[in-house]
């Protein structure tokens, strides 16, 4: 039942969904397919301002350590982890896309350990500023 709640919480804009589906067709990743298949798709102007869309800047807190950082999810070619831009194809990026401020997300690192993070405040979301095409 809890897994169903997580599915209902994930939202993607129509544009993000289309672009991610196209990206995944050129670089197939089963885990991204699962995210796309489970997400609720909404028009860009209707997405809640607290939802992480592509290029949304948000705070993230490690549940265990309380360490905070500011991140943004981007496409692979724009990824620059040291600057806070993480690829949507990374395990963390896939776990966070479409989630809301306040959600706790569990993800598996490339080394195989599991971590839990909490999405803090959304600092900037393109759609909330009227940008529906970025």
TADAHU-V798015 format. One record per pair of residues at least 4 apart in sequence whose ideal C-beta (glycine too) atoms are under 8 Angstrom apart, sorted by the first residue. I is the first residue (numbers start at 1). J is the second residue. D is the distance in Angstrom with one decimal. If there is no record, write none. Layout:
BEGIN
i=I j=J d=D
i=I j=J d=D
END
This chain:
BEGIN
i=1 j=5 d=7.0
i=2 j=6 d=6.8
i=3 j=7 d=6.6
i=4 j=8 d=6.5
i=5 j=9 d=6.4
i=6 j=10 d=6.9
i=7 j=38 d=4.5
i=7 j=39 d=7.9
i=8 j=40 d=7.0
i=9 j=98 d=8.0
i=9 j=99 d=6.6
i=9 j=100 d=6.4
i=9 j=103 d=6.3
i=10 j=35 d=7.1
i=10 j=38 d=6.2
i=10 j=39 d=4.6
i=10 j=40 d=6.8
i=10 j=97 d=7.7
i=10 j=98 d=3.8
i=10 j=99 d=6.2
i=11 j=39 d=6.3
i=11 j=40 d=4.9
i=11 j=41 d=7.6
i=11 j=42 d=5.6
i=11 j=47 d=6.2
i=11 j=48 d=7.1
i=11 j=51 d=5.2
i=11 j=98 d=5.2
i=11 j=100 d=7.9
i=12 j=16 d=4.8
i=12 j=17 d=4.5
i=12 j=20 d=7.3
i=12 j=36 d=7.4
i=12 j=39 d=4.4
i=12 j=40 d=7.4
i=12 j=41 d=5.6
i=12 j=42 d=7.5
i=12 j=53 d=7.3
i=12 j=97 d=7.0
i=12 j=98 d=4.9
i=13 j=17 d=6.7
i=13 j=41 d=7.6
i=13 j=42 d=6.4
i=13 j=43 d=7.1
i=13 j=44 d=4.4
i=13 j=47 d=5.2
i=13 j=53 d=5.6
i=13 j=127 d=6.4
i=13 j=132 d=7.6
i=14 j=18 d=6.3
i=14 j=41 d=5.7
i=14 j=42 d=7.1
i=14 j=43 d=5.7
i=14 j=44 d=6.6
i=15 j=19 d=6.2
i=15 j=44 d=5.8
i=15 j=132 d=6.8
i=15 j=133 d=7.0
i=16 j=20 d=5.9
i=16 j=53 d=5.6
i=16 j=54 d=5.0
i=16 j=97 d=7.5
i=17 j=21 d=6.2
i=17 j=36 d=6.4
i=17 j=39 d=6.8
i=17 j=41 d=5.0
i=18 j=22 d=6.4
i=19 j=23 d=6.2
i=19 j=54 d=7.3
i=19 j=75 d=7.8
i=20 j=24 d=6.1
i=20 j=32 d=6.7
i=20 j=35 d=8.0
i=20 j=36 d=6.0
i=20 j=54 d=8.0
i=20 j=88 d=6.7
i=20 j=97 d=7.7
i=21 j=25 d=6.6
i=21 j=36 d=5.9
i=22 j=26 d=7.1
i=23 j=27 d=6.3
i=23 j=32 d=7.9
i=23 j=75 d=6.8
i=23 j=76 d=7.7
i=23 j=88 d=7.8
i=23 j=89 d=7.7
i=24 j=28 d=6.1
i=24 j=29 d=6.0
i=24 j=32 d=4.9
i=24 j=33 d=6.2
i=24 j=36 d=6.9
i=27 j=76 d=7.7
i=27 j=89 d=7.0
i=28 j=33 d=7.6
i=29 j=33 d=7.0
i=29 j=89 d=6.2
i=29 j=94 d=7.9
i=30 j=34 d=6.6
i=31 j=35 d=6.8
i=31 j=91 d=7.7
i=31 j=94 d=5.6
i=32 j=36 d=6.3
i=32 j=88 d=7.6
i=32 j=89 d=6.6
i=32 j=94 d=5.8
i=33 j=37 d=6.0
i=34 j=38 d=6.2
i=35 j=39 d=6.3
i=35 j=94 d=5.5
i=35 j=97 d=6.5
i=35 j=98 d=7.1
i=39 j=98 d=5.2
i=42 j=46 d=4.8
i=42 j=47 d=5.5
i=43 j=47 d=7.7
i=44 j=127 d=5.0
i=44 j=132 d=3.8
i=45 j=127 d=7.0
i=45 j=132 d=6.4
i=47 j=51 d=5.4
i=47 j=53 d=6.2
i=47 j=125 d=7.7
i=47 j=127 d=5.0
i=48 j=100 d=6.8
i=49 j=122 d=6.5
i=49 j=125 d=5.7
i=49 j=127 d=7.6
i=49 j=128 d=4.1
i=50 j=100 d=4.8
i=50 j=101 d=4.3
i=50 j=102 d=7.5
i=50 j=122 d=5.3
i=51 j=56 d=7.6
i=51 j=98 d=6.5
i=51 j=99 d=7.2
i=51 j=100 d=5.3
i=51 j=122 d=7.5
i=51 j=125 d=7.2
i=52 j=56 d=4.7
i=52 j=58 d=5.8
i=52 j=73 d=6.2
i=52 j=96 d=5.4
i=52 j=97 d=6.1
i=52 j=98 d=6.5
i=52 j=99 d=5.5
i=52 j=100 d=7.4
i=52 j=119 d=6.8
i=52 j=122 d=6.9
i=52 j=125 d=7.7
i=53 j=97 d=7.7
i=53 j=98 d=7.7
i=53 j=125 d=5.9
i=53 j=126 d=6.5
i=53 j=127 d=5.9
i=54 j=73 d=6.1
i=54 j=74 d=6.8
i=54 j=75 d=7.1
i=54 j=88 d=6.8
i=54 j=97 d=7.4
i=54 j=126 d=7.5
i=54 j=134 d=7.2
i=55 j=72 d=5.8
i=55 j=73 d=7.1
i=55 j=74 d=6.1
i=55 j=126 d=5.4
i=55 j=134 d=5.6
i=56 j=72 d=6.3
i=56 j=73 d=6.6
i=56 j=122 d=6.0
i=56 j=124 d=6.6
i=56 j=125 d=4.5
i=56 j=126 d=6.9
i=57 j=70 d=6.3
i=57 j=71 d=7.4
i=57 j=72 d=4.6
i=57 j=84 d=7.9
i=57 j=122 d=7.6
i=57 j=123 d=4.5
i=57 j=124 d=4.2
i=57 j=125 d=7.9
i=58 j=70 d=7.2
i=58 j=71 d=6.4
i=58 j=72 d=7.4
i=58 j=101 d=7.0
i=58 j=119 d=6.0
i=58 j=120 d=6.6
i=58 j=121 d=6.8
i=58 j=122 d=4.8
i=58 j=123 d=6.0
i=59 j=68 d=5.9
i=59 j=69 d=7.4
i=59 j=70 d=5.7
i=59 j=119 d=7.6
i=59 j=120 d=3.2
i=59 j=121 d=5.1
i=59 j=123 d=6.7
i=60 j=68 d=6.9
i=60 j=69 d=5.6
i=60 j=70 d=7.5
i=60 j=71 d=5.4
i=60 j=96 d=7.7
i=60 j=117 d=5.2
i=60 j=118 d=7.4
i=60 j=119 d=6.3
i=60 j=120 d=6.4
i=61 j=66 d=6.3
i=61 j=67 d=7.1
i=61 j=68 d=4.9
i=61 j=117 d=6.4
i=61 j=118 d=4.7
i=61 j=120 d=5.6
i=62 j=66 d=6.6
i=62 j=67 d=4.5
i=62 j=68 d=7.8
i=62 j=115 d=6.8
i=62 j=116 d=7.7
i=62 j=117 d=5.8
i=63 j=104 d=6.6
i=63 j=115 d=7.9
i=63 j=116 d=4.2
i=63 j=117 d=6.4
i=63 j=118 d=5.8
i=64 j=115 d=7.3
i=64 j=116 d=7.0
i=68 j=120 d=6.9
i=69 j=84 d=6.8
i=70 j=84 d=5.5
i=70 j=123 d=6.8
i=71 j=84 d=4.9
i=71 j=85 d=7.6
i=71 j=86 d=5.7
i=71 j=96 d=7.9
i=72 j=84 d=6.1
i=72 j=85 d=5.3
i=72 j=86 d=7.4
i=73 j=85 d=8.0
i=73 j=86 d=6.0
i=73 j=87 d=7.7
i=73 j=88 d=5.2
i=73 j=93 d=5.0
i=73 j=96 d=6.1
i=73 j=97 d=5.6
i=74 j=78 d=4.0
i=74 j=79 d=5.8
i=74 j=85 d=4.7
i=74 j=86 d=7.0
i=74 j=87 d=6.5
i=74 j=88 d=6.9
i=75 j=79 d=7.6
i=75 j=87 d=7.1
i=75 j=88 d=6.5
i=76 j=87 d=4.6
i=76 j=88 d=7.5
i=76 j=89 d=5.4
i=78 j=85 d=5.9
i=78 j=87 d=8.0
i=79 j=85 d=5.6
i=79 j=86 d=6.2
i=79 j=87 d=4.0
i=79 j=90 d=7.5
i=80 j=84 d=7.6
i=80 j=85 d=4.5
i=81 j=85 d=7.0
i=81 j=86 d=5.7
i=86 j=90 d=5.4
i=86 j=92 d=5.8
i=86 j=93 d=4.9
i=87 j=93 d=5.2
i=88 j=93 d=4.3
i=88 j=94 d=6.6
i=88 j=97 d=5.5
i=89 j=93 d=6.3
i=89 j=94 d=6.9
i=90 j=94 d=6.8
i=91 j=95 d=6.4
i=91 j=107 d=5.2
i=91 j=108 d=5.6
i=91 j=109 d=6.7
i=91 j=110 d=6.7
i=92 j=96 d=6.2
i=92 j=107 d=5.3
i=92 j=117 d=7.7
i=93 j=97 d=6.3
i=94 j=107 d=7.9
i=95 j=99 d=7.6
i=95 j=105 d=4.8
i=95 j=106 d=7.4
i=95 j=107 d=4.0
i=96 j=105 d=6.0
i=96 j=117 d=7.9
i=96 j=119 d=6.9
i=99 j=103 d=4.5
i=99 j=105 d=5.9
i=99 j=119 d=5.7
i=100 j=119 d=6.6
i=101 j=119 d=5.2
i=101 j=120 d=6.5
i=101 j=121 d=5.8
i=101 j=122 d=5.1
i=102 j=118 d=7.4
i=102 j=119 d=6.4
i=103 j=118 d=7.3
i=103 j=119 d=5.0
i=104 j=116 d=5.9
i=104 j=117 d=7.1
i=104 j=118 d=5.0
i=104 j=119 d=7.8
i=105 j=116 d=7.1
i=105 j=117 d=5.5
i=105 j=118 d=7.8
i=105 j=119 d=6.8
i=106 j=114 d=5.9
i=106 j=115 d=7.2
i=106 j=116 d=4.9
i=107 j=114 d=7.2
i=107 j=115 d=6.1
i=107 j=116 d=8.0
i=107 j=117 d=7.2
i=108 j=112 d=6.4
i=108 j=113 d=7.2
i=108 j=114 d=5.4
i=108 j=115 d=7.9
i=109 j=113 d=5.0
i=109 j=114 d=7.7
i=109 j=115 d=6.3
i=122 j=128 d=7.8
i=124 j=128 d=7.7
i=124 j=129 d=7.1
i=125 j=129 d=7.1
i=126 j=131 d=4.0
i=126 j=132 d=7.5
i=126 j=134 d=4.6
i=127 j=131 d=6.6
i=127 j=132 d=5.9
END
